[in-house]
Structures are given as structure tokens and as C-alpha cells.
Amino acid sequence: ALRLYPPGHPGLEPLKGRLQRDIRALPDEPLVRLVLNPDRVFWGEHEVVPPAEAPGRRLVQLLFQLGLAVVQMSFPEAEQGLLALTQYLASLGDNPREADRQMLLAAAADFPGVQLFPLDLSGVQVVTEEEISSKDGSRLAWPQLAKVLARDWAFAWPGKLKEGLLDAGSVVELANSLPDPGPVFEYLFRSVAEALEGSPQAQRPLLVSELRLFLADLCRLLEPERRSMAVAAFLRQPKLADLVGTRDPILALEVLLDGVEFLLLHDEPVPPAIQRLLAQMASPESVTEMDVPVEIVKRARQLLPRLPVPGEEPPQVLPEVRGKIAVDWSGMPWVRELSASCAETEVEAHFVRVLGEMLTLWPGAPAGEAAAARLVEVFVGAVAMGDYPTAQRVAPLVGASRNPQLQEKAMQQAVEAVVAALGTSDRQHHPTLTAILAGLGERALPSILEALAAEERLAVRKRLLEVVLRYGNRAVPYLRPLLEDDRWYVVRNAVFCLRKLQDKAILPAIKRLLPQARPQVAAEILKTLVALEDPEWLPLLRRELESEDEERARAALGVASRIPHPAVVRALVERLRAQMGMKLREPLTFDLIRALGRLRDPRALPVLQEILELKQWRYPFALAPLRREAAMAIAQLEGAEAQRVAQALATGRDHELADAVRQGKSLATTREEEEG
């Protein structure tokens, strides 16, 4: 964007100001490290692939072409340094040369808080294609790990390993020589996990990329049974299991399911990350939104009911509860008749009713606790499979355990399941899922509010806010403590909900928060003061409008533009007059003019006419955009005098102003229809 403005352009400084605000809001931690590739960037352990046409892709390519491997930023020092680096990069062309690279590295001291690490090519050796192909598939080399394994005499590793080369062929050669290769795979992937954990942060993306290639070769060369054994050994390492995903997977999905089935057949736990992935793959939208093959989805749905509830230990029950029933009814005629007449859904309905009766008859007993845990599993599975009628029936029973810890876990798992479904299902299912979430009861409110704080998708946040407001005054005790939360977006959500619930008791607290609040929170506080008719709303609004912080003033202006009050109009007119002069080119001036047009108060006509009468020769920047906004605002004002001025502009010689008047009248008509 900086390239679009020539030096000295009036729009350059406001753009730099916006860039600085964005940079200030960027870091989540003091030290940020970016590892560069030609078409992607690694932010910590997260891989970000910008779209092909996005400006971010061009920036990544430019940095890579300049020979940079890592950009490390230390905040808050990097706020100025990153802005300076951005300006420097904007001065370069799209195809930098070696001289540009040398100049950038020489100027590194001009970017405080930013460290540039160039690519080290000193160890690179140029070889021919024949030399590469003669290596017999040894393109995957982790010298340090290979040497560690070679020094360990627990297994007779092949000779290539002793040369510092770890490739799939060597592992397969050793595995095929043993009757039970399980210990080999276990030791290998435990060593890989330790190497990954102990590697520098900047090298991890490269190691993960090599691991992906190694696994592909290993799964291709192994026999099916031994392949499942190897994948199971891989999944037993939590650090490695967290790398598995549906997008850009480190393992083929079919091979992954083989490994999961191997773990289940041997009564071994499945890692939580894999359980969540399996639930995603079994969801109704996985075929369309995640491009998962239909066969994989069917197989995932078959495996999902065999998994325990994610994150929960099996309940401790008495031996007699877990033992088999001593009566065999299978041969009785009435049992055969009942089984033949019941469909699968009817059997599930009977099962849920039995679990509910167990909770009623044995609350707090091992059998009751086991039933409570099983109901959570039924609920999570029903939501994941899209069986919403079953989830609605089970929702009131979730969290019925008398154990507070089990109850809290149950609510967290249930809320997480519904929130995940809201993010992946079609919008037509959102009302049903919202009703299911509300059906969990008031005990789910803490988990819902925490999910709302962590949620990034706007559509899901709206649904969660809707659920919170459904509880009415019962939600107020859960919302008030959030006003003291350190996270600004949590405070904003709490103020919004309490305003909708008409809780006037929070007025003193939010007025104390206002001076230090972020602009987004300040806007919600001002809306609440106005909506709940606090006596001090007008002075506080005027103080925010007069703030020297442009971002706070614009946030307050967004509130004021929807308050048709004479005192508010006077405050906006005074603020616009204060902008006269060189401040006219600031974005705040345009926002003030639009706000006066929206309020439609004829008292704004004189100041808007003054803007129309400004002389271009007195200002070093173009006045045409300002005059156009003023004409559009005048066309929206009420009153005979304003309409007379608008008519004169519409029939005048200035075609741009005439067009602006027509647009303003159309906008006023649209708003009248919406409000009427």
C-alpha cells in the first residue's frame, strides 16, 4: 500500500499511522519469530500459506528473494523497527538484486527490535541429478538423530545410519529382519519426538517437512500389518500426534485410521488430538468443507463410537457394575420379538431412558456416575454425527453428576462439541444447535462464556451471545465478574450482554473503566450509558469525542451518529469546526460529516455549507472529496432550507456535487424504509 503514494502525498502519513496501530496490535507475546519459505511463512509452530494473489504472498516472496531465512521481532521495541522495515521494503522493486540484499543487511541497525537472519549457503554443495538419484532414496537426512540412533546398541541399525543418513529404506530393512518390529518403531518415533522437542524453534518447520517425507516413504514400503504398527507407534507420542490434521496432513487419512484401529484393537488410549480429528472427519460437512473422501468419512463414523469421551478418564465403578449380567435373555421369544421390532434409533432412545433412570435411582453411586459419563459420550457423539434430535433429548441430562469436577468436565466437553458443530455445519442447523446449547441449562454458562471468549468466528460468536441472552437475569451473576477480566474482548462481550439484560447496577463500574478502556470497549460502554439512561452519558460522550486519540474519537463518533439529540448534534458541529484547517484531510473529518448526515438535523447545515465554500487555492490537498461528502450530507438533512440548498446543488454546474446529492437522497430514503 505504501507504494501507491508518492513522497509528500497527504494520504501517506495517515496510512503510516494505521500501519503503526496494526503493528502495535500484532504481537501476542514479546518475541515473535517468522521462518520464511518461498510461498509460506511459519509463525512459531503455525504454518501460514497466503493465497496466490494476496499481498501477503508477494511480501513473503520478496523477503525470501532478499535471502532472508528468519525475521525475529522483540516487542515493544520492534513497533518502530517494523514500520521502518516496511517503508524500506516499499522502496524496493518486485525483483530485488544482490545489491539490494547487501544494502538491506547493512541497514539492519536502522530497524530497532528487528533481527534479520540471512540464509547460510556456506554448507551447500551443488550436485548433478545423477548424483542425487544414486543416493538410493536418502534425500531425508537428519544427521544428529541418525548419529544418536547409531550410537545406541539396542538395535543393529543398518550401515547407512552410521553414515548420518536416516531414510525409510533403512528402517524397513531392520523391521523386516525382526519377528516383532514394534519396539523398533516405538524407539524410533520416541527419538524423533525428543529431537523435535529439543530442536531450535526456527528449525522445527524444516524437521516437520522432513518427517512428512519420511512417513510417506515408510508407509509405502511397509506391509499393511507392520504399517499399522508403525503408525500406532507414531500416534503414541503426543508431540507427534498433535501434528496430524485434515489439511496438509502429515499422514494419509486412510493410514491414520489404520493406526487408530490398531490402538483400539489392543485397548490402548487414542490421543485427544486424534479423537478431535476423528470427530471432525465424521461430521456431516467434512466431505464438502474439508474435502475428506466419502469412504474415509464412513470409516471415521464407524470408529467414533468406540472412542471414550475426549479428556475424561473412565469412571471408577464397582466390579459388579462392570461385570456381565448373569441372566442370558437372548434365547427368549419376547427378546427376539422386541429386537426385530425396534429400529436402531429406537434402541438408542431406550438406552438413553435407561441411563436417565440410573441417574435417578443411584445418584452419586458408581452406577449413576457411570451413566452420567456415558450420557456425555452419547451427547458428544450425537452432535458430531449430526443426530440433533438425540442431542436435544440428552442435553438436559448432561452434567447430572453430583461430582463437581465431573460435572464441570461434562459441561466443557458438551459445549466444545456444540461450538465445533456451529463452526462446521450449515447455517440452517444453527437454530437447532443454539437450542441444544441452551438446553444444557444454567450450569453450562461458565463454559459458554469461556467458549465465547476464545471464539474467532463472527457467526459462532453471535450464536453464543444469543444463547447467553436466553438465560435472562440468571446470566447476570456470571457476567458481572467478567468486567474485571484482563482480556478486553471479554469485557466488551460482558458489557454488551449486560446492556441487553438492562442491568443498571453496572453503571458505576463501567464508568470507572471508561478512561483506560480500549476504543472497542469504550464504544460498548458509551452505548450502555445511553441505553440505560445514565445521567452523565452526555458529558462522557463529549469528552470521548474531544479526545486527542483519533481512534477513541472515531469510536465515540460511531455511537454519537445514532443518537438524534440536539446536544449531540451541537457537539458534532463543534468537533467538525475544530477540524477546520489542515485537519480537514484526516479520516475523522469525513466520519463527522457522515454522522451529521445520518442524524439529519438541520442545525448542521451552516458548517456543511462552509465546507462547500472552501477555496482550493488555500489548501495543499484536494477538497473535492470533502465537498462531495458535505453535499451528500446536506441532501439527507431535514428542513426547507436544507432542501433548497440541496436542490440548488443538484441543478448546478458541478456534476460531482449533483451526483452526490442524488446519492444522499437515495441513502436517506433507504434509511427511512429500514427504520419504518
N, C-alpha and C positions, 0 to 999 in steps of 0.2 A: 504494500500500500504506500510505503514511503517513496517508491519510485515514481508514483503518479504525480507528485508535487515537485515543481522546480524550486530551487533555493529562493527563499524570501516569500513564498506563496502564503497568503493569510491562513489557509487551511492546514499548514504544516504544524504549527505549534499546538492547536487543539488535538491533532492526530497524535502527536508525541505525548500529550497529556493522557489521552485514552490508553496508549500503549503502556505508559508508566503505571496507570491504575490496574491494567490487566496483569502486568508483571508482578505488582505488589500482591495481587490476589492469587498468584500462581502456586507458591510452594506450600506443601502440606508438612514439610519437615525442613530442618535447617540446611541439610546437604542434599542436593539433587544431582544425580549423575545420568547423563544421556549417552548411551552407546550407539554409534551410528553405523548403519548399513546403507547400501545404495538406494533401497526403496522402503526402508522402515527404520524405526528407532526403538531402542529398549529403554524404558523409563523404570529404573530399578530392575525388578524381575518381570515387569509387564511389557509385552511386545505391542507396539502401536504401528499399524500399517495405514498411512494416509491414502485416500483414494487417488487414482492416477491423475485426475485433473485438479486436485486440491492444491492451494498454495503451500500447504504444509509439505507435500511431496517434493515440490520444487526447492523448498528450503533445505530439506534433508539431503537431496541430491547435490545442492550447492555446497553444503558443509562437507559432504563426502568427497566431492571433486577437489576441494581445497586440501585434501589429505588429512582430515581430522578423524580420529578414531573415537575420542571421548570428549564431551564438554561437561565439565563439573562446575556447579554453581553453589556458592555458600551464601545463604540469605541471613540477614538483610543486606549485606554488602553488595550482593550481585544485582540489586534493583537498578542501580545506576550503570553498573558494568554491562548488564544485559541490554539495556537501552542503547548504550554506546556501540555494543557489538551489532545490534540490529541496524543502526544507522550506517555502520561501516559496511555491512553486507549489502545494504541497499545501493551503495555506490558502485558495487561490482557488477559485471555483466553476467549473463547466464552461463558462459563458458570460461571460467577463470583459468589463468595460465600459471606456470610455475612462479613467475614474478609476483603474482597476486598472493600466492600461498606464502612466499617468503615474507612479503610485506605484512600479511596478517599475523604471522608468528612473531615478527619483530615488534608489532604494535600490541602484543598481548598484555603488556603492562598498563595499557590505557583502558583496560576493561576490569575494574576492581571487582573482586569476588568471583570472577570467571576464570577458570583454568582451561586451557586448550591443550589436548594431548594428541600430537600428530601420529600418524601410522608409522610404526617402526618396520622398515623394509630391509633392515640390515641382515636378517636371517633368511631372506627369501632366495631360493635358488631356482633359476629358470631351467626347465627340463623339457624334453620333447614328448610328444604324445606316445611314442613307442616306449619311452622310459616309464611313463605313468602306467601304461597297460601292463608292463612287465612286473609290476609290484604285486600282482595276483590279489587284487581287491583290498590292498592295505591302505586305502585312502583315509580310513578312520584311524587316527593315531593319537593316543593320549599318553605321551611318553612317561609322565610322572606316575600315573595309575598303573601303566604296564610294568614299570620297574618295581613298584611296590608289590604287585602280584607275583612277579618273577622271583623276588627275594623270599616270598613266603613258600615254604616247602610243604604246605598242607596238601598241595596237588602237584602233579607232574605236568606243569604247563608246557605247551609246545615251544619250540625254539624261537619262533618269531616274537613271542612275548619278551624273551630275554633281550631281544634287539631293540626293545622300546616300542613295539608295534602291537596294538590290541585291536584285532579285527574279528568279525563274526566267524570266519572260517576256522580260526584257531580255537575258539570256544566250542564250536560244533565238533571239531576233531577230538577234543578232550571229552566232551559229553558222550560221544558215540563209543568211546573206549570204556565207559563205566556202566555197570548194570543199573545204577541209580544216580542220575546226574543232578538230583535235587540239591545236595549240598554245594555242588559247583555253582549252580545258578544263584543260590542263596548268598554264598560268599561273594560272588561277582557283583551282584547288584547292591549288596550292603557296602562294598568297597566303592562302587560308583556313587552311591548316596553320600558317603563320607567325603569323597573327593569333591562332589558338587557343593556340599555344605562348607567345606574348608577353602574353596576357591575364592579369589577376589571377586567382588561384585561385578566388575567390568568384564570378567571372563566367562561368567555364567551363561549368557546367551549363546556364546560360541560352543560351550560344553553341551548345552541342551540341543543345539543343532547337530553336533556330532553324535549325541546319544540317539537322536531320531533316526539317523542313517544306520547306526549300529543295530538298532532294534529291527528296522526293516529287513536288513540282511540276515539277522539271526532268525527271525520268524520265517523267512523264505527258505532257509536251509534246513531247519529242524523238521523232524517228523511231527505230525499233529499232536500226539500224546506228549512228547517232550516239549513241544512249543507251548502247550497249555501250562506245563510245569514251570517253564521259564517265565511266562507272563505272570503267573501267580507269585513267583519269587520277586518279580519286579513290583507288583502291587503291594506286597507286604511291607515295602519301605515307604513310610508316609511322605517323605520328601519327594520321592519319585511319583507316587500316586497323585500328588497334587498337580503334576504337570499334565495330566491327561485331560483332554477336553474334546468337544464335538467339532470345534472349529480349529483347523490346522492341527489335527491330533498327532500326538507323539506315537500313538499306537493305532493300528487299523481297528475300527469298531468291532468287526467280527472277531478279531484276535482277542480284543479286550473282553468280549463276552465269554470266550472260551476260558480265559483266566478266571473270571468271576465264577463261572460254573464249576471250575476245578476247586476253588476255595469253598463253595457251598457244599460240594460233594464230600469234602473232607472236614466239614463242620468247623471251618476257620472263619474268623470275622472278615467282613468286607470293609475296606477303609471308608470313612464317611464321605470323602470327596468322590469316590466311585459310586457310592449309594446315591448321592445327589445327581451325579451324571446319569445314572441309570433311570432315575425318576424323570429327568428331562427327556431322555430318549423315548420313554414310554408315554409321554404326554401327547394329546391329540394333535398339537400343532407342530410336532417335531419334523414331520415329513415336509411340510410347506415352509416353515420358517428356519429350520436348521439343516435342511437338505439331507435328512437321515433316510436311508433306503427303507422301504416298507418291510422287508424281511428282518432287518435289524430291529425295527420298532416292535414287530410281533414277538421277536425273541426276548427283547428287553421287558415287555409286558409279562411274559411267562416267568422271567426271573424275579421281577419286582416283588410279588407276594412272598417270596422265600426269604426276603431280607428282613432283618429286625428294624425297629423304629430307629431312624438316624439319631445318634448322640445319646441313646439311653441304654443303660445296662439292663440285662434281663432281670425281672423281679425275683427276689428271693422268696420262694414258696416252699411249703412243706412237701416232703416226699410223696405223701399220699395224694396231694393235689396234682402233682406232675405224673403220677403213675397211671397206668392204663385202667380203664373201667373194668371191673371184674365181671360184668354181665355182657354176654355176646347176644345182641338183638338182631344181628344181620340175617338170620335164617327165619325170623318170624314173619308171617304173612302181612301183618299190618305195617311192618317196617318196609317191606318190598313195595307195598301199595303206596305208602307215603313218598318213598323215594321216586317212584315212577311218576307221581302226580305233581311233584314240586320241580319247578324250573330252578336254574342256578340262582336267579335273583331272589326267589322265594326262600331258598335255603339261607342266603346271606341275611335276609330280613329276619328269619327265625334266629339265626346266630346272634344278631345284634340284640334282639329282645332277650335272649338268654344271658348275654353279657350284662345287659341292664338289670336283670333280675338278680344276678350275682352281686352287683354293686349294692342293690337294695338289701339283700339278705345278709351279706357278710361285709359291711363297710369296715375298712381298716384291717380286716383279716387277710391272710395271704391270698386266698381265692379272690377276694374283692379287689386287691391291689393288682393281681394278675389280669383280671377282667378290665380294670381301668387302663392298664398298659396296652392290652390288646385292642381296646376301643380307639386309642390314639393311632395305633398301626392301621386299623380299618379306615379311620378318617383320612390319614395322610395318603394311603393307597387309593381311596376313592377320589380324592381331589386330583391326584396325579394322573389317574386313568380317565378323568372327565366324567366319572359317575357322580354327578352332583346331587341327585335325589338321595342316594345313600349318605353322602356327606351331610346333607341337611338333617337327616334323621339322627345321625350320630353326634352332630355338633353340640347339642345340649348336654350330652353325657361326657364330652371330653373334659379332662381336668377334674373329674369327680373324685379323685383320690383324696384321702384325708391327710396324706403326707404332703406338707407344704412344698418340699423340694420336688417331688414327683409331679405335683400339680403345676408348679412353675415351668418345669421342663415340658410337660404336656402342652401347655399353652404356647410356649415358644415354638415347638415343632408344628403345632396346628396352624399358627399364624404364618410361619415361614412357608408352609405348604400352600396356603391360600394366596399369599403375596406372590409366590413364584408362579402360580397359575394365572394371576391377574396380569403378570408381565408377558406371558406366552400365549394366552388364549385369545380368541376373537372378542371384539367388543360386545357382541351380542350376549356373551356369557357373563359380562362384568356385573350386571344387576344381581344375577344369581349368586355369584361368588361374594358380592358385598353382603347379601342376605345371610350367606353361610358364615361369614366373618362376624356379623352382628349376632348370629345365633350362638356363638361361643359364650356369650354372657359377659358381664361386667369384669369378671376375673381376667379376661383377655386384654383389657385396656392397657396395662403396662407394656405388654408385648406388642400391641398395635402401635402405641406411641413410639416405641423404640424402632419398630419397622418403618414408621413414617419418617423418623429422623435419618435413617440410613438409606431411604429410597431416593433414587435419582430420576426415575421416570415420572414425568408430569402426570400422565394419565393414571398411574397407580397411586400417586400421592393424592389426587383428587378423590379417588375411591376411598382411600384410608381416612381422609378428612370427613368424608360423608358418613363413614361408619362411626367415627368418634362423636360427631354431632347427633347421631341417632340416640345416643345414650342420654342426651339432655343434661340436666343438672347432676346426674350421677357421675358424669365425667369431670366435673369441676374440681373435686379434690385431687384428681390425678394430674390435672393441667396446671394448677397454680404453682406447684413446686418447680415446674419447668421454666418459669420466668427467671430463675436464678441459674439456669444451665449455662455452661461456658460456650456452647455451640450456638451461634447467632441464629441459624436457621431453625433450631429447636424453639428458641424464644419467639421467633416470628410465627411459627405454627401455633404456639400456645396462645399468643395474643389474638391471632385470627379466630381460633376456636372459642376463646372466652368472650370475644366480642359477639360472635354469633349466638352464644348462650346468654347474652345480656347480663354478664357478671360485673356489676358496678363496683364490687368490693376491690377490684384490682386497680382502680384508677390511681390511688396514691402510689402504688408500687410502680406502675408503668411510667408515671410522670418522673419518678426518680431515675428510671432507666433511660429516659429520652436523651439527655445531654451526651451520654457516652455511647449510645446505640449506633449500630451501622445504619446507613441510609435505608436499606431494605426493612430493617426492624423499625426505624423511626417512622417510615411511611405507615406501617401497620398500627403503630401507637397513635399517630395522629388520626387515622381513620376511626380508631376505637374511641378516642376522646370526643370526636364529633358525634359518632353514632350513639354514645351513651350520655351525651349532653353534659359533659364536664364544664363547669363554669369558666375554666381557664383555657378552653380549647383555642379561642381566637388569639390571645397573646402568644401562646406557644406556637401556633401555626405561623404567625407573623415573624417570630424570632427565627424559625427554621427557614422561612422564605428569604430573610435578610442575611442568611449565613454566607460567609466568605467561601465556604466549601461548596463548589459548584454541584457536586454530586448530591449533597444533602439538600441544597436548594431545589434541585430538579425533582428529588423525591417528594419534598413538601409541595412543589408545584403540581405534581400528579394528583395529590389529594385535593388541593385547593381548586383545581379545574372542574371538580364535580360538586362544589358547594355553592349554590346560587344565593349568596348572601351579600348584601351591599358592602359590608365591611371587608369581605374577602376581595370583592372587585376593586375597592379602593386600594387595598394592599398590593394587588397585582399591578394596578396602574402606576403606583409609586415605584414599585420594583422595576417596571419597564422604563420609567423616566430615568431611573438611576443607571440604566444601561446605555443611555444616550452618549454618543461619542464613539471612542474606539471599541467599547464593549459590545457594540451592536452586532459585530460579527461572531460573537460567542453563541454556541448552541442554546444557551439558556434564553437568549432573546427570542429565538424562534419559538421555543416552548411557551414563553409568556404570551406571545401574540396568539398562538393556537388556543391557549387556555382561555383568553378573553373572548375569542370567537365561540368557543364551546359554551361559555356562560351566557352569551347573547345579551349582555347588559348594555344598554345604550350609553352608560357613563364611560365606556371605554372608547367611544367614537373620537373625542379630541386627540388622545395620544396616538391613535392609529392614523388619523389624518396627518399628524406631524411627521410620521414616518413616510407617508406618501409624498410629502412636500420637501423632503431632504434633497440637497443638491449633490450630485455625484462628484463634482469637482473638489468638494471639501474632504472627501474620504479616499484613502488609498485602496479600498476594497470595493467590490461590486455591490451596489444597493438593490439591484433588480430582484434577487431572491427575497429580500426583506419587504420590498414594496408589494411583491406578489402575495406574500403571506398576510400582509396588512389588508390588501384588497379582499382576500378570501375571508378574513375575519369580519370585515365590515359587512359583507354580504350576509353573514349569519346573525348580525345584531338585530334586535327588535327596535321599533320606533320609526316614526315617519322620517326624521332627519337622516337616520342611518340608511333607510331605504332610498331616499333621494340621492344620497352620495353614491350608493351602490349602482343606481340606475345611470347616473352620470358617467361612472367608470365603465359600465357595460356598453355604453354607446359612444365612448370616447375613441380617440385615435390610437391609444396604446392597446394593441391586440392582446398582449400578455396579461395586462390588468383586466381586460374584458373577459378573457378566458378564466382568470382566477375568480372573478365574481360569479360566473356561471357554476364553477365547481363548488364555491362556497354555498350557493343557494341549494344546490343538489345535496350537499352534505347536511345542511340544516333540515331539509325535508326528510332525509333518511333517518336522522336522529329523532325527529318528531314522530315518525312512524314507529320506531323502536320503543320510544318512551310511551307512546299512546297505546 
